[in-house]
């Protein structure tokens, strides 16, 4: 045969693999002969064996370009590819599933699974289908995987009608819930009246509540999905009529004085009626009709109103009750004779009224709230007591009606006017002691006229006997007077008509003590003065040393502190003092004011040398001006040893130094008293001198008030600094450091610097003595100077508030803004969100409408207006896409 077969590894090998050339037809039979030769001593023996091999063409099985598919339902049509192998025999084989083929030998065969049990408890099943192609003993297979998803049959429930605007939608899932499957579906509104919107509480529940904005007929669609393939679904529509419930009111409960009134009901716009209750209606179909009742008390009126559905026989009714209380009308009458209208005193016992009758309350009334009635205000026969004299009007009032509405249904009798005449109550005051020979009486007049009198008219005179506060004068003192130890005075009052009263008091006239004082001035400045009262036997002395302090006191046998040793801690040498003396009758003297002259510390001739730039160059030099002064150094840290007598001290630093001095008192008149009392006539003092620095520099800077530190924007951030430094009259040098690696030598009162980059800069100023550079000072600002970058705004065009926390808010990215306002509008131009805070992400729009509901996905439009710190103005408008996938 040609071409010859190819044997591998060789034609002489008994076991070979043979390869033949292509051939026509589906197969070819070829006989192969194996020949063996044996030669022995020239004899050749040949043996052969043959084998027939059938070579058939091998088909290629292919399920087509798609070997994995998902089907919503029970049937799938396959599309095996037989290109190049169409001559072979093919068949489809379904594994692990029950179903029917239309023709399993066809490449485009259709297979339908048995819906009963095939989907299991997951509402889907994945099945392998094998496409087998054969040619004699040659076979090729390929597998197609098909996932069948059970298609649900949606059931939205039955059409219905409901009173009101709330309804519970109740769909029934076709595919039941199992451990491996959770039903899936959602509600949507198909149609609604105009205007009218529906709000479904949980759209993904089979049973959920829905509320509508307007009554009418709505259609709702329930879509049930296969939870594992949402595109595999079915829908059903249910019609619900929301019937308006009449909104009515029978009116507010009320009270009526009498038996007739007007009802105040409010209709909802439908047919209604007042229910029968024994009252007489002008028109029982009118919610605001007139009505009359024969009796008294509570009567209930009921208004009933109904509305009929259009799709069913449902009727929606409403009723409301109002309670009207009818009260009896009272008639008040006073029985007291108007001629009986006067009373002496504050009490009248003849007030009488007619009994008001059953259920009616009667009571007495007068304008004065402090008036009392006995036994009570509500008795028809009472005794009244008024708080004041004069004319009082009395009324008898009868009331009927609710407890919290006094005067609702009432009648008033009166006024009955009664005149109350006051009885005087004389009060001459209290028994009195006058210091001296005169004093003013203090009687308390009540009513009518009053007059003073006394049995001691020979010794007592009144300035005006009818004046309750008249001046009284005596020609003798009663204290120590056994004949006239006191005087008796009588105050008598008369208010006409025989109404009189009198009161008696005792009066004593006592001696007034003196308050003169003796003063011995202090021996030295800061030491005590001796101050004593001239009348030293009294019980009480009221001293006032003002700023003075008491060192010690001397007390007499009556306990009176008549002598004091007083000193002062102030720098003044003239000290005001005063004394008031009081005797045992309580009579005070006139106040005596005097002055204590304290000797001042002598003025010493001393020269203080300042410490230049605080380099320990200070000094103190004394010149003795009195000739009797001594000075002693007291400081233990610098200068000579403490206690050393001195006249000069040099090379001491800045500070305060104490120096002791001794000198003779200036009050030579009282030498003997000072020596006897204090043991010496000399004064000891401590002088305090301060060595001050000179040539000191105090660096001070601040930012000009004309600079707005909150509006500095690079690269033109201009800052004006003020140099307020104190140079202490020295030659100076100033060096500015602006915090941005630039410096300037300038001592001008005002310096301007421009910052070109953003940052927070800390400038400072160094001021130094030009002749002594180590004498210097540095000034800093309390806070850095903030400089911002130029303003800018970046606005996104899409955001996704889907709960994943990414790109959840629509907010600008901006910097250096002075003002900002943002508005989001929908495609109809209605504003859905506004904000002004651009600094916080959460201040932007979160995709929700007012009330917290999610806004629909789609395109919205933003309107942004802003002004930068650099005065740049922004007016930005554009679309923004709201997505939730």
Buried (B, 14 or more C-beta within 10 A) or exposed (E): EEEEEEBEEEEEEEEBEEEBEEEEEEEBEBEEEEEEEEEEEEEEEEEEEEEEEEBBBBBEBBBBEEBEBBBBEBEBEBBBBBEEBEEBEBBBEBEEBEBEBEEBEBBEBBBBBEBEEBBEEBBBBEBBBBBBBBBBEBBBEBBBBBBBBBBBEBBBBEBBBBBEBEBEBBBBBBBEEEEEBEBBBBBEBBBBBEEBEBBBEEBEBBEBEBBBBBBBBBBBBBBBBBBBBEEBBBBBEBBBBBBBBBEBBBBEEBBBBEBEBEBBBBBBEBEBBBEEEEBEBEEBEBBEBEBEBEEBEEBEBBBBBBBEBEEEEBEBBBBBEBEBBBBBBBEBBBBBEEEEBEBBEBEBEBBBBBEBEEEBBBBBBBEEEEBBBEEEBEBBEBBBBBEEBEEBEBBBBBBBBEEEEEEBBBBBBBBBEBEBBBBBEBBBBEEBBBBEBEBEBBBBBBBBEBBBBBEBEEBBBBBEEEBBEBEBBBEEBBBEEEEBEBBBBBBBBBBEEEBBBBBBBBBBBBBBBBBEBEBBBBBBBBBBBBBBBEBBEBBBBBBEBEEBEBEEBEEBEEEBBBBBBBBBEEEEBEBBBBBBBBBEBEBBBEEBEBEBEBBEBBEBEBEEBBBBBBBEBBBBBBEEEEEEBEBBBBBEEBBEEEEEEBEEBEEBBBBEBEBBBEBBBBBEEBEEBBEEBBEEBEBEBEBEBEBEBBBBBEBEBEBEEEBEEEBBBBEEBEBEBBBEBEBBEBEBBBBBBBBBEEEBEBBEEEBEBBBEEBBEBBBBBBBBBEEBEEBBBBBEBEEEBBBBBBBBBEBBEEBBBBEEEEEBBBBBEBBBBBEBEBBBBBEEEEEBBEBEEBEEEEBBBBBEEEEEEEBEBEEBBBBBBBBBBBEBEBEBEEEBBBEEE
